[in-house]
Amino acid sequence: MRITRGIPAAATSPVALTIGNFDGVHLGHRAMLDELARAARRLTVPACVMIFEPQPREFFAPDVAPARLTSLREKLELLEASGVNHVHVCRFNYAFAQIAAQDFIERVLVRGLGVRWLQVGDDFRFGARRAGDFVMLKREAPRLGYEVQALPSVMVDGLRVSSTAVRNALAAGELARASRLLGRPYSISGRVVRGDQLGRKLGFPTANVQMKHNRAPLEGIFAVEVRGAAEGVVRGAASVGVRPTVKVQGAVVLEVYLFDFKEEIYGNHVRVDFLHKLREEQKYADLEVLKHQIALDVENAQKFFSSVESRKAG
């Protein structure tokens, strides 16, 4: 998959294009990408996606912007897995935000990207003061020589699939619902880095996974599956939180204890799939109490996986 930053002055070839934040690349996004792929094959042009970095809400209100579901790297990996040929990563700044809607269509989409087919969500807005919408894109399509279609909302369990709906499910600890909205388990990817070795001292050595998110969309203790630590899948128990027993106003960290695993994996890039929430993060009186609770968490995570296997066998 080709990745470019910014918009060229003139396109070198026509494209089929869809635009959005694609945070989480959930089932609604995947429906858009399926339509994009079909249009690209029909027109024999590349399937392209335009995303924004930072995301517009992060630019306008960074202190209250929602937690990201995916880092830029995770998003690009998911888009590539969905068959996208080319991603334009647009730097969202004050100058970009001031582009008039008409100028965005003519200079960015038509001249810069060579759009022949365009798809947007049914609530898509663009241009300065969000003046542009699907009606405007449709009106200009015949004159500027592109096709345009809006994708209606995708529904799951009577709920509109959206990044907000996924965040709400994760924040509530409803990982099964988040998985149904995403079409896969929620995951966080990152490189294994050295921590303070506290888990090793307590008898539960953990992999400290570096997070590139603005903040975590979920917190607590979880049963997880990890890819990238060894061949296949390794199961474990993970903590996402500030570790209040050992830190005062600490940063959010992701630590994973892998069952029956002794290998050194510093530097490995791993993916942690969150399958079941065991409990909320808590502060304990001392490290001995914390050690006892970690042992219970590991036992409960193992019981969860045993129940999963039993259901499969039944």
N, C-alpha and C positions, 0 to 999 in steps of 0.2 A: 504494500500500500504506500502510495506517495503522500508525503506530508509537506505542505508549504505554509509559510506564514505571510500574512498580508495579501492584498489584492493586486494582481498585475495591472499595468496600464492597458494592456490589450491581451485578450485570450489567444492562445495558439490553436485551440480546437474547441468545438462545442461540447457541452456536458449536459447530463441530467443531474439536477441539484435538489437537495433538501436542506433546510436551514433550521437550526435550533441549538439549545444548550446540550441536549442529549445527556443530561445528568442521570446516571444510573443505567442508561440504555435499557429501559423497561419494555414491557410488551407493546405499549403504545408506540414507542420509538421503533421497535422492531417491525411493527406493521408498516410504518413509514419506509423503513429500509427495504422491506420486501417489495413495496410498490416502486421504489427507486430502482431496484435491480431489474424489475420487469421492464420499466421504461427505458433503462439504459440498454438492455438487450434489444428491444424493439427498434431503437434509434441507432444502435451500434455506436454508442458514445460511452465515455467513462461515467461510472456512478460516483458522484461527488457529494460531500457533506461540508457545509460551512458551520463551524462552531466558534464560540467567542471565549477569549481568555484575557482578563478575568471575565466571569459571567456578569452580565449587566447589573444584577442586584448587588454583586460583590463590589462593583465599581461605584455605584451610586450610594450604597449604604453598607459599607463593609462590617460595621459593628452589629448589624441586625440581619445580615444576609443568612439564609438557611445553611445548615451544614451540607457539605457536598456529599453525595453518594459515591462519587467516583473521582479520583484524581485525574489529571490530564492523561497520564500514562495508561491508567486503567480504562479510561474512556476510549482512547485510541486503539487499545488492544481489542475491546469489545466491538468497535466499529469495523476493524479489520476482519474479525471473526464473522461478522455479518455480511461480508462480501463487498465492502466499500473499496473502491479503487483509489480514491483521492480525497484527502481532508484538507480544507483550507482553515487554518487556525487564525482567526482575525483578532488582532489586538484591540480590545474594547477600551477606548480612552475618550477624553473629552471631544477630540476632533471627530472621532468616529460617531459619537453620540449626536453630533451636530449636523450630520449629513441629512439633507432634506429627503423626504420619502421618494419624490420623483427622481432625484439625483441618485439615490440608492439603486433604484430600478435600472436607470439608463447607464450610469457609469460603473457601478459595482457589478450588478448581475449580468447585464447584457454585454457591455464593452469589456469589462475586466475578466469575467468568468465565462462568457460565451454561452449563457444558459439557453438551452433549447427546450427543456422540460423542467418545470419547477413544481415542487410540492411543499406545502406548509401545513402546520396544524390549524385546526379550525379557529383557534384563538390567537393566531400569530399577529403581532404588531411590529412595525419597524419605522425607522426614520426619526428625525428630530420630533420631540414631543409625542412619539408613538403615533404619528399622523397616518402612517400607511397601514393597510389591512388587505385582506384577501380580495375585497371588492375592487380596490385600486389595482392590484396585480392583474386581476381578470380583465379590467377595462383596458389596460395597456398591452395585454398579450397580443392581440391581432396586429397592432401597429408595429410592435417591436419583434415579432416573429418567434414567440415561444408559447408553449402550452403550459397551463397551470391548473393544478387541482388542489383542493383542500382535503385532508384526511379527517373524517369525523372521529369523535372520541371512541376509544376502545374501552369496553366495560368488562370487569371481572367481579363476580359475586355482587352484581348490582352497583358497583362503584367505578367511577371514572378512573382509569389508570393514569397516574401522574407521578412526577417526582415527589410532590407534596404528600400524596397518599402513601408512597413508599416510606418517606421519612416518618410520617405519623405511625405507621405500623412498627417500624424499628424502635421508635421512642417508647412505644407501649409494650415492647417486648414480644410483639406478635410476629415472630419470624416466619411462621407458616404463611401468614397473610402476605407479608412482604415478598416471600418466595413466589407466591401465585401472581403477584403484580409484576414481578421482575421476569418471571419465566425461568428462574434459577435461584439457588440460595444467594442471599446477600453475602458479599465477600469484600475483604480488604487485602490488597497486595502491597508488598514492600520488601526491602532488603533486611536480612537478619543482622543486627548490629549488637555490639557489646553494651550491656547494661551495667548495673551496680552489683551483679552476682548475688543479690539477696535470695533469689529462689534457690540457687545452688546451696547456700548456707542453710536454708530451711529443709533441704532434702528434696526439693522439687525444682530442678533446673529448668529455666524457661528460655524460649527463643524470644528475644525482644525484636519486634517487627517495626521498622521505621515507617511512620505514616506521613503521607504528603497531603492529607486533607486539611482544610481550614479548621475543622474540628470534627469530632466523631459524631456520626448520626445515631449511635447507640452506645450505651454504657452498661456495664454489669459483668456477670460471669456466665460463660456460655460453653456448651458442647460444640466442638468444631471439627472439621476435617481440613487437613493441610496438604497442599500440593506444592512440590518443589523442594521439600526437605529430603526426599528419597524417591526411589521408584514407586510409582503409584500414589496411594493416599495413606496418610498417617493421621490417626484420630487423636484428639486431645481435649483439654479444657483450657479456655482462654479467658483472660481478664482484660477489659477495656475500661480504663478509668484513671483516677489521679492518685491511687494508692494512699488513702488518707491515714492508714495506720503508720506509714513510714515517711510520709511527706506532708508538708504544710504548703498548700497552694501549689501543688505539683502540676506539671503538664500531663495531659492525657497520654497514656502509653498503652500499647497492645503487647501483651505477654502471653505466650502459649506454652503450656506444659504438654509434651507429646508422650503418649503412653508407650512404655517399653522401648524407648528410643535413647540411644547413647552417643550417636554420631555428632561431631562438631559441624555446624552448618553456618558459621559466620560467613557473611558475604552472599549466601544464597538468596535469590529472589523467590519468595514464597507467596502463595495465595491462601488466605484463611477463609473458609466457608463457614458461616454462622448458621447452625442448624436448630439450636434450642437454647432458650435462656433459662439458666438455673436459678439465678437470684440477682438482686441488686448489689452493688458494691457497698461495703460497710466499713466502719472504723472499729478496730478491736483494741482491747486494753493493752496488749503487748504482743510480741512476736510469737510467743508460745501459743496463744489463743489463735492467732492468724494461721500458724502452721497446722493446728488441728482443723480449722475451717477449710484450708486448702485440701487436706486429705479427704474431707467430706465432699468437697466439690468434685474432686477426681472420681470418687466413688459414685457420685450421682451422675456424672457425665458418662461413666462406663455403664451404669444402669440404663441410661437413655439409649445408648447404642445397642445394648442387649435387647431392649424392648423393640427397637427398630428391626433387628434381625429376627426376633420372634414373630413380628407381624408379617415380615416377608416370607418366613417359613410356613406361616399359617395360611 
